[in-house]
Every structure is written in structure tokens, then in C-alpha cells.
């Protein structure tokens, strides 16, 4: 955000520099070929307070209250009589002080004489044009910065919402598994509790970070898959393979997990043991490629997931678009007996 006190100090400094340059330039012009700098600078200094007041009223009152608030016509209706009024004041100063005591060789004209009056109007317009342009440019930059901040905050808020939608669903599913296993006092219960502890630890402490080490993300998948192996035992064929260097690589958490969880959710094992899940992850330099495939049963609700009806899939698509943009590829295909997900995304690398 903009620091208001410092911006005001900077504004005063810019105004001071502008008026000093104005006096130098117009004083030299007014001096003419005779190099009468004393009278020229004296006449400009006499007119300076009136011009400073005019510029201040235009920039700090009319521009701020009307132009920046989209009241353009009201700005114009006030600005025209205002510049004419200050032109009259300038003509009065010219005849009463400047031409009387300093530029005595110049001929006096009636107060509202057309030629000198128009000259005064054009000079006031010139004087206000430069700071007016600078103010418009500064406001445009400020609005651009504000828009970028708003877009960033909106994206972060959307990501938080998407994550909060996802995690309770997953945690309750695992808790149900733990409950079911505990009821029958299976020997594998201790293993489930251990894996569950690891999963919860990751969910609680890593979920609100922008990115997590790839090692942790893959360990999270391994813990989850281990739980599912215990849950379905021999009724489901599960293949999980990871290759490539994981060190010093980072990614957004819970991207891969959405697809893996949906595999188990929609690939229910049967007594014939012919349901299967294959998960292959490879890391090549700064790119991660995941191929996730599972068997399917015709008529199962899993069809809705890959047709866009699943909340988890829509959430992960939104997250991928928000975070990775063009640095990711997502392809989902299905046929009568399988679903296939192909995901490729660019990993982050942090300096050691």
C-alpha cells in the first residue's frame, strides 16, 4: 500500500521543483533579447501565488472530487469559468503592478481586451497542463498497483476457499476408515494410526504454505496409499512408482492428492479382485509428470467426476490455472473400463 505521509512529502517536493523550473524558464523567456532578468523575474514572482493557487484548486479539488470520481462533465463546467476568472485576476495584476512598475515599456490594454486576455488563458492552461498530466499518470499507476493487489488477494482468498473445501472431505474419509478398522481390532490398526498421524501433521502444518517440498508431497501420497492398501487388502491392485531427483523442488500442496484420492473413491474393489490403480510420477529437471489411471465400472458415479461434475476436480483445475497458468498441462480421458489423468507442471526451485 502507499505510504500517505511520505507520498505527501514527495508531492510537495515535486511541486517545489516544478515551480522553480517554471520561474527559471519563463523568467528567461520574459527577459527577451534585452536580457532584463530583474524585471522579468519580478513580474513572474508577482504572478506566482495566483498561479500556484489556480493549479492547487484544479489538482487538489476539481481533479480529486470530480474527475477521479467519474464526474467529468461537472469538472468541465467548473473548470471553464475558473480559468476565465483567474485570467481576469492575471490581467488585473498585469495592468496594476507588472506593467506599471516592471515591464514599463509594454503597452497597457483594457482589462478584458481580447488578445492579452486569451494569452493569459493560454498561459494558465499551459501552467496547469504539466502537473495535471503528472497527476493523471500517478493516479493511473496507483490504480494499476491497487488492481494487481486486489487480484492477488482475490486469488489467495479463492485458493484458501478451495483448500478448505477439499481437506475436511479427505480427513473424514480417512477417519471413517480408521473407525471401521478399529471396530474389528485389526492388527493393522497401529499402522493406520501411524499413517493417519503423518497425514494430519502434513494437513495442519503445510496446508497454508504457498509451496511445499516435493519430498513431503510425495511422502503424503505414500502415507495415503499405504492406508488404502491396508483398507482394501488383496481386493485391489495398486501400483505406485516415483522416479527422478526430488531435492530442492517445491510445488503447491494437495494438487496430486485430488487425483489420487478420486482414484480410490471411484475405483471400488470387488470380490474378483479385478480393480486396479496405477500411479506413475517422474521428475525431469524442473518438470513433474504424473500419470494416474484406474479401472472403472460402467454406470458408476465416477463418470461424473471426469465429466466435470466432481467438486474436487473443479477445485484442482481452478488452483492449477491460478497458480501455474501456462506452466501446466492437464489431460483427462476415459473409456469403458478406465480413467486416465495426465498432469505435467513446472516445479519451483529455491536457492540453497
N, C-alpha and C positions, 0 to 999 in steps of 0.2 A: 504494500500500500504506500501511497505518497505521504511523506512526512510534511505535515502542514506548516509548522514553524519554519523549517528550512526552505520550503518552496516559496514562502512569503519573502524571506530574506533574499533568495535568489531573484525573485521578481523585482524587488526594489533595486537590486544591483543592475539588472538588465535595463530597467527604466533609466537609471542614472547614466549608464554608458550610452544609451540611445540619445538622451538629451544633450550630453556633452558633444557627441558626434554631430548632432543636429546643429548646435551652435557653431561649431568649427566650420562645417560645410557651408551653411547659409550665411555665416558671417563673412567668409571668404568670397562667396558669390556676391553678396551685397556690397562688399568693398569696391568691386569693379576695377576698371583699368587704372583708376586714381589711387588705388591701394589705401583707401580711407578706412582702415580697420577699426579705429577707435569708434567712430560714429556708427559704422556698420554693426559692430558687436553690441554697442549700446542699444541700438534700435531692436536688435533681436532679443536682448535680455529683457527689455521693457515688455515685449510681446510674449515672452516665455511663460509667465504664470498663467495667462489666459489660455494658451495652447495646451499647457500641462493639464489645466482644469478640463478643457474640452476632451482631450484624449482619455483622461481618467473617467469622466462621465460616460463616454462611449463604451470603453472597455469594461469597466467595473460595474456599471449599472445597466446600460442598454444590452450589451452582449450577454452578460450573466443572467439577467432577469427575463430577457425576451428571446434573443437569438438562440441561446443554448437550450431554451425551453420550448423550442419549435414555434415561437410566435413571431415569425418573420415579418408578416405584414405590419404588426404593431411596432416592431423595431424600425421598419422603414418610415412609418407615419410619424414617429417621434424624431428619428434621425434627421430628416429633411428640414423641419423647422429649427432644430437645434443647431445645425451647421450654419443656417442662414442667420440665426441670432448671434452666434459667435463671430460671424463675418461682419456684422454690424458693429460689434464691440471692437473688432480689429480696425475697422475704418475709423472709428472714433479715436482710438489710440494713435492711429497714423496722423490724423489731422490735428489732434490736440497736443501730442507730445513729440512724436518721431519727426514729422515734417517741420514742426515749429522750432525744435531745438537741435536736432541732429542732422537730418537729411534736408538741410535748408535749401539746397539747390533744386529739390524736387518740387513740382507744382502741386498745390492743393486742389483737390476735386471735391465736389459736393459729396455728402455722406453716402448717398445711395447712387452715385454715379456708376453706370453700368460696368465700364471697363475695370476700374480698380476694385469694385465690389466682386465681380466674377473672379478676379485674380485672388482676392482674399479667400473666396470659397475654395478655389482650386488648391491654394496653399494649405488650408486647413485639411482638405481631403488628402493631400499628399502626406502631411504630417501624421495623420491617423492611420494611413494605409499600412505602413510597415509594422507598427506594433499590433495592429488588428490582424494582419496575416500571421505574425508570430503566435498570437494568442489562439487563433484558429488551429494552427498546426500543433501547438502544445495540447490543446483540448482533444484533438484527434488522436494524438499519441496516448494521452491519458485514457481515452475511451477504448483504444485498442488494447492497452495493458489491462484495463478492467474486464474487457470481454474475454481475454485469454485467461485471466484469473478465475472468472466465473465458469468458463468452460472446463478448466482444470478441476475446480471444486465440484462441479456437477458430475464430472467423470468419476472422481473419487467417491462421491456420495452414491452414485449408481453401483460402483464396484462393491461398496460396503453392503448395500442392499442385496445385491446378487449373492454375495458370500453368505450373508445372514439367512437367505432363503435356503441355501444349499446345506449348511452344516447341521442344523437340527435334524433334517431328514436322514442324513447319513448316520449321525450318532444314535438316533433312536432305533434305526435298523440293527446296528451292531449290539445295542443294549438288549434288543429282543432276542438276538442270537445267544448272548450271554445268559439271559434268563432261561431260555429253552434248555441250554446245556446244563445249567445248574440244577434244573429240576430233576434230571436223570443222573446227577452226580457222576458225570463222565470223567474219566482220567485226564482228558484233555482240557478240563476246566482251568487248571492252573496256567496252561499255555494261552488260553483265550484271555484270561485276566491280564497276563503279561503283555500280550499284543494290544489289548484294549488300553492299557495304561500308556503305552507308547503312542497310540493313535490320539488319545485325549491330550497328551502332552503336546504333540505337534499341533493339534487343532487350537488349543488355548494360547500357546505362546508364539506360534508362527503365522496365524491367520491374518493378523492386522499389519504384517510387514509387506512392503512393496514387492519384494522378491525373496526367495529362499534358496539356499544352496541346493544344487541338483541332487547331491547325495541324500539330503534329508527328504526331498520329494520322492525319490525312488525307494528309500527305506520305508516311507509311509505306505507306498504301494505294496511293498513286500509284506509289511505287517498286515495290511488289509487282506491280501491274497492268502496269507497263512491262516487267517481266521476263517476264510471261506473254504479252504482245503479241509480244515477240521470240521466245519459245518456239514459239508456235503460228502466228505469221505470219498469212497470209491465211485460214487454215482456221477461224478463229473470229472472230465479230463481237462486239466488246467496246465497250460504251458506258459511260462514267464521267462523271458530272456532279455538281458541287457548287455550291450557291448559298447565299448568306447570309453574315452577318458572323461571322468566326471569332475575332476578337480578344477576349482576356480571358475565354476559355471553356475549361473543363477537363472531362475525362472519364476514366473508368477505361481503362487501355490494353488493347488487344487484344480489345475487345468486338466491334467491327465486323469485325475481321480474320477471326474464326472463320467468319462467314457468307460473306465474300468468298472465302476460301480454299476453302471447300466448294463454291462455285460452280465453280471451276476443277477441283477434284478430281473432281466428279461430272458435269461437262458436257464430256465429251471430244469434241474436234472430229472430223469425218470428212472424207472426200475431197470430199464435195459442198458443204462449207462452210456447212451449214445449222445449225450450233450457234451459240448466241448467249448473251451475258450482258449484262444491263442493271443498272447501279448508279446510283441517284439519292440524293443526300444534300442535305437542306435544313436550314438553321438559322434558326429564328424566335425571336428574343429568347432565352429560356433553354432552349428545347426543340430537340432534334435529331431529325429524322425520316429514316429510311433505308428505301428500297425497293430490294430486291435480288431479281432474277429471273434465272433461267437456263433454257435449254432442257433437256429430258430425253429419254432414250431408254427406252422400256418394257423392263422386265427388268433395267435397270442397277442396280448396287448403291446408287446414290444414293437409291433408295426407302427404304432402311434408315435413312439419315440423318434424314430428315424424319418418320419414324415413331418416332423416339426411340432408335434403336439406335446412333447415332453418338456416340462419346466426346466429340468437340468440341462438339457441340450440347448435350449434357447438362451439360458443364462451363460453357458460357456461360450456360445457364439458371440454374445454381446461383449463378454470380457476379452475374448480374443481380438475383436475388432477395436475395442477401446485401447487395449494395451499394445498389441503387436501390429495392428494395421496391416500394411502390405508385407510385413515380415513374417507372415504365416500363410500356410495353405491348409485348408480343411476340406476333405472329401469324404462323403458318406454314401455308401452304396448298399443295396440289399437285393437278394434274390429269394427264391422259395425256401431255402434251408439255411441261410446265413446272413449275418450283418457284418459289414466291414467299414472300419474307420481308418482313414489315413490322415495323420496330422504331422505337419512339418513347421517348426518355428525356430526363430533365431534366439539363441541364448544370450544372456548378459554375461559379461566378464568383468570382474572387479580387480583392480590393481592390488597386488600383494603389498 
